[in-house]
Amino acid sequence: MATLKIISDSDCHVFIDMEPRCDIKANTLCKLSLNKGTYIIDCVHINQVDRVSLDYTIDEENTEYLLRVKLERQGAPQKQSAYACYDKIEPFCNGLAKVRIGKLWGYIDTDKKIIVPCIYDDIGGFNEGLAACKRNEHWGFVDMHGKEVIPLIYDDVGKCKGGYIPICQKEWGEMNMAGDYGLIEKWGIINIENIMMISPQYHCLYHTECAGIFFAIKGTPISKWRVEINIQNESLSPATAFADWDCTEWTEVYNRVHRNKYE
């Protein structure tokens, strides 16, 4: 362990790798214990405007380092880090971090190399080497090399598990007396090669703990049921009416999916 001493000309918050670490008073030493490595250190004035952001390397253990911070500019952030081009960086996980430029998301690795460019309106975490990504209101998947392996053609998607992915396609619904209309979600399953395994037909479709086995929900608000199915769309258990199946989580899922969606 090495000791990093930080002293600032004003009260500020200290973040290490985007995680809050401590608050320090002006001209007062703050001592932090750090392992060898390179860190993103952010010192943010209590006014949330003035800040210093930089890469800091601890290259020797059992050594004391001193970092002096000046937060003297008002109204404009001071960006000195190799990460300065990003408006937000989430914590690294398995060597990758989600980053945002403006409103668009991507991924970088610990060497600051761009893995997935910031071109997506939303992006999920990697699961089995794939991350869901959204652009122009449609979802698909990218791999850990940034390649779009599932085209962005779906209205919604679930996570990849066992090589299978729940996907959603919306269909026109009913019109009410006021002339309002909505879209009805239909869920199915594709594999990682984007081959349709189960056509969209269920109101909800979720992975179970067993890969290749799914919970499926179908019916109406008056008569609704759920069943376990396999990838061949075969029922593995008798259909169970919601009235006879006490599960708050699934009731919430059903209500979320089937609430009014008139636009």
C-alpha positions as CSV (number, residue, x, y, z in Angstrom):
1,M,0.0,0.0,0.0
2,A,1.0,3.6,-0.7
3,T,-0.3,6.7,0.9
4,L,-1.7,9.5,-1.3
5,K,-1.9,12.9,0.4
6,I,-4.3,15.3,-1.2
7,I,-4.5,19.0,-0.3
8,S,-6.9,21.5,-2.0
9,D,-7.2,25.3,-1.9
10,S,-10.9,24.9,-1.2
11,D,-13.5,22.5,0.2
12,C,-14.1,19.6,-2.2
13,H,-15.3,16.1,-2.8
14,V,-12.8,13.4,-3.9
15,F,-13.7,10.6,-6.2
16,I,-11.5,7.7,-7.1
17,D,-12.4,5.9,-10.3
18,M,-15.8,7.6,-10.3
19,E,-16.6,6.4,-6.8
20,P,-17.0,8.9,-3.9
21,R,-14.1,8.5,-1.5
22,C,-14.0,11.4,0.9
23,D,-14.6,15.1,1.5
24,I,-11.7,17.4,2.4
25,K,-11.5,20.9,3.8
26,A,-9.5,23.7,2.3
27,N,-5.7,23.4,3.0
28,T,-6.2,20.3,5.0
29,L,-4.4,17.0,4.2
30,C,-6.5,14.0,3.3
31,K,-4.7,10.7,3.4
32,L,-5.8,7.8,1.2
33,S,-4.3,4.2,1.0
34,L,-4.0,2.9,-2.5
35,N,-2.5,-0.1,-4.2
36,K,-0.1,0.2,-7.2
37,G,-1.9,1.2,-10.4
38,T,-3.4,4.1,-12.3
39,Y,-6.5,5.8,-11.0
40,I,-9.0,8.5,-12.2
41,I,-9.0,11.1,-9.5
42,D,-11.7,13.8,-9.5
43,C,-11.7,16.7,-7.0
44,V,-15.0,18.5,-7.2
45,H,-15.6,21.8,-5.5
46,I,-18.8,21.9,-3.3
47,N,-20.3,24.3,-5.9
48,Q,-20.3,21.3,-8.4
49,V,-18.8,23.5,-11.1
50,D,-15.1,23.8,-10.5
51,R,-13.2,20.5,-10.8
52,V,-9.9,18.9,-11.6
53,S,-9.9,15.5,-13.2
54,L,-6.6,13.6,-13.9
55,D,-5.0,10.2,-14.2
56,Y,-2.7,9.4,-11.3
57,T,-0.3,6.5,-11.1
58,I,0.9,4.9,-7.9
59,D,4.1,3.0,-9.0
60,E,5.7,2.2,-5.7
61,E,4.3,0.7,-2.5
62,N,5.2,1.9,1.0
63,T,5.7,5.4,-0.4
64,E,3.9,8.7,0.3
65,Y,2.7,10.8,-2.6
66,L,1.4,14.4,-2.5
67,L,-1.2,15.8,-4.8
68,R,-1.9,19.6,-4.7
69,V,-5.2,20.7,-6.2
70,K,-6.2,24.2,-7.2
71,L,-9.9,24.9,-7.8
72,E,-9.7,28.5,-8.6
73,R,-11.6,28.9,-11.9
74,Q,-15.2,29.8,-11.6
75,G,-17.9,28.7,-14.1
76,A,-15.7,26.3,-16.2
77,P,-14.4,22.8,-15.4
78,Q,-10.7,22.0,-15.6
79,K,-10.3,18.8,-17.5
80,Q,-6.8,17.3,-17.7
81,S,-7.6,13.6,-17.9
82,A,-7.4,11.2,-20.8
83,Y,-11.1,10.6,-20.0
84,A,-11.9,14.2,-20.4
85,C,-13.8,13.7,-23.6
86,Y,-16.5,11.7,-21.8
87,D,-19.4,13.3,-20.0
88,K,-19.9,10.2,-17.8
89,I,-17.9,7.1,-17.1
90,E,-19.4,4.2,-15.1
91,P,-17.2,1.9,-13.0
92,F,-15.2,-0.7,-14.8
93,C,-16.6,-4.2,-14.8
94,N,-14.6,-7.1,-16.2
95,G,-12.2,-4.7,-17.8
96,L,-14.9,-2.5,-19.5
97,A,-16.7,0.7,-18.6
98,K,-19.8,2.3,-20.1
99,V,-19.1,5.9,-21.2
100,R,-21.3,8.7,-22.5
101,I,-20.6,11.6,-24.8
102,G,-23.6,13.9,-24.8
103,K,-26.6,11.6,-24.9
104,L,-24.9,8.7,-26.6
105,W,-23.3,5.6,-25.0
106,G,-20.4,3.2,-25.7
107,Y,-17.7,1.2,-24.0
108,I,-14.0,1.6,-23.4
109,D,-11.4,-0.8,-21.8
110,T,-8.9,-0.1,-19.1
111,D,-6.3,1.0,-21.7
112,K,-8.8,3.8,-22.7
113,K,-9.3,2.0,-26.0
114,I,-12.8,2.4,-27.6
115,I,-14.5,-1.0,-27.7
116,V,-18.0,0.2,-28.6
117,P,-18.2,3.8,-30.1
118,C,-20.6,6.2,-28.4
119,I,-23.3,6.0,-31.0
120,Y,-26.1,4.4,-29.1
121,D,-29.1,6.0,-27.3
122,D,-28.8,3.3,-24.6
123,I,-26.6,0.3,-23.9
124,G,-26.8,-2.5,-21.4
125,G,-24.2,-4.6,-19.7
126,F,-22.4,-7.5,-21.3
127,N,-23.9,-10.9,-20.7
128,E,-22.4,-14.0,-22.4
129,G,-20.3,-11.6,-24.5
130,L,-23.3,-9.6,-25.8
131,A,-24.7,-6.2,-24.8
132,A,-28.1,-4.9,-25.8
133,C,-27.9,-1.5,-27.6
134,K,-30.6,1.0,-28.7
135,R,-30.6,3.5,-31.6
136,N,-33.6,5.2,-33.2
137,E,-36.0,3.4,-30.8
138,H,-34.9,-0.1,-31.9
139,W,-32.7,-2.6,-30.1
140,G,-30.1,-5.1,-31.1
141,F,-26.8,-6.5,-29.7
142,V,-23.1,-5.7,-30.0
143,D,-20.2,-8.1,-29.1
144,M,-17.1,-7.3,-27.1
145,H,-15.4,-6.1,-30.3
146,G,-18.0,-3.5,-31.0
147,K,-19.6,-5.4,-33.9
148,E,-23.4,-5.4,-34.2
149,V,-24.1,-9.1,-34.3
150,I,-27.9,-8.8,-33.8
151,P,-29.4,-6.0,-36.0
152,L,-31.2,-3.2,-34.3
153,I,-34.7,-4.1,-35.5
154,Y,-36.5,-5.0,-32.2
155,D,-38.8,-2.9,-30.1
156,D,-37.3,-4.4,-26.9
157,V,-35.0,-7.2,-25.9
158,G,-34.1,-9.2,-22.8
159,K,-30.6,-10.5,-21.8
160,C,-28.8,-13.3,-23.5
161,K,-28.7,-16.5,-21.5
162,G,-27.7,-20.0,-22.8
163,G,-27.4,-18.5,-26.3
164,Y,-31.1,-17.4,-26.4
165,I,-32.5,-13.9,-26.3
166,P,-36.1,-12.7,-25.6
167,I,-37.2,-10.1,-28.2
168,C,-40.3,-8.0,-28.6
169,Q,-42.2,-6.8,-31.6
170,K,-45.1,-4.4,-31.2
171,E,-48.4,-4.9,-33.1
172,W,-51.3,-2.6,-33.5
173,G,-53.9,-2.8,-30.7
174,E,-57.5,-1.8,-30.3
175,M,-58.9,1.7,-30.6
176,N,-61.1,3.2,-27.8
177,M,-64.2,5.4,-28.2
178,A,-62.1,8.5,-28.2
179,G,-60.1,7.3,-31.2
180,D,-56.9,6.6,-29.1
181,Y,-54.9,3.5,-30.1
182,G,-52.0,1.7,-28.7
183,L,-49.4,-1.0,-29.5
184,I,-49.5,-4.5,-28.0
185,E,-46.1,-6.1,-27.2
186,K,-45.5,-9.6,-28.5
187,W,-42.5,-11.5,-27.2
188,G,-40.6,-14.4,-28.8
189,I,-37.1,-15.9,-28.7
190,I,-34.1,-15.6,-31.1
191,N,-30.7,-17.3,-30.8
192,I,-27.3,-15.5,-31.0
193,E,-27.4,-15.9,-34.8
194,N,-30.6,-13.9,-35.0
195,I,-32.6,-17.0,-36.0
196,M,-36.2,-16.9,-34.7
197,M,-36.7,-19.8,-32.4
198,I,-40.2,-18.9,-31.0
199,S,-42.2,-16.4,-33.0
200,P,-43.5,-13.3,-31.1
201,Q,-46.8,-14.4,-29.5
202,Y,-46.5,-14.0,-25.7
203,H,-47.3,-10.9,-23.6
204,C,-44.2,-11.6,-21.5
205,L,-41.3,-14.0,-21.9
206,Y,-38.5,-14.3,-19.3
207,H,-35.6,-16.7,-18.7
208,T,-35.9,-19.1,-15.8
209,E,-32.9,-20.3,-13.8
210,C,-32.4,-23.0,-16.4
211,A,-31.0,-22.0,-19.8
212,G,-33.4,-22.8,-22.6
213,I,-36.5,-22.8,-20.3
214,F,-38.7,-19.8,-20.1
215,F,-41.7,-18.3,-18.3
216,A,-44.4,-17.3,-20.7
217,I,-47.4,-15.1,-20.0
218,K,-50.4,-14.9,-22.2
219,G,-54.1,-13.9,-21.9
220,T,-56.1,-10.8,-21.1
221,P,-56.5,-8.7,-17.9
222,I,-59.6,-10.8,-17.1
223,S,-58.1,-14.2,-17.9
224,K,-54.4,-14.6,-17.8
225,W,-52.0,-17.5,-17.3
226,R,-48.4,-18.4,-17.3
227,V,-46.6,-21.6,-18.2
228,E,-43.0,-22.9,-18.5
229,I,-41.9,-23.6,-22.0
230,N,-38.8,-24.9,-23.7
231,I,-37.1,-23.6,-26.9
232,Q,-39.3,-25.8,-29.0
233,N,-42.3,-23.8,-27.5
234,E,-43.5,-27.0,-25.8
235,S,-45.3,-26.6,-22.4
236,L,-43.4,-28.2,-19.6
237,S,-46.1,-27.7,-17.0
238,P,-49.9,-27.1,-16.9
239,A,-50.9,-23.5,-17.5
240,T,-51.5,-21.7,-14.2
241,A,-54.0,-18.9,-13.8
242,F,-52.7,-15.8,-12.1
243,A,-55.6,-15.9,-9.7
244,D,-54.2,-19.3,-8.4
245,W,-50.5,-18.3,-8.6
246,D,-49.4,-15.9,-5.9
247,C,-46.3,-14.1,-7.3
248,T,-46.0,-10.4,-6.8
249,E,-43.1,-10.0,-9.2
250,W,-44.9,-11.6,-12.1
251,T,-48.0,-9.6,-11.3
252,E,-46.0,-6.4,-11.5
253,V,-44.4,-7.5,-14.8
254,Y,-47.8,-8.2,-16.3
255,N,-49.2,-4.8,-15.1
256,R,-46.2,-3.0,-16.5
257,V,-46.4,-4.6,-19.9
258,H,-50.1,-4.4,-20.2
259,R,-50.8,-0.9,-18.8
260,N,-52.4,1.6,-21.2
261,K,-49.9,2.6,-23.9
262,Y,-52.0,5.0,-26.0
263,E,-50.0,7.6,-27.8
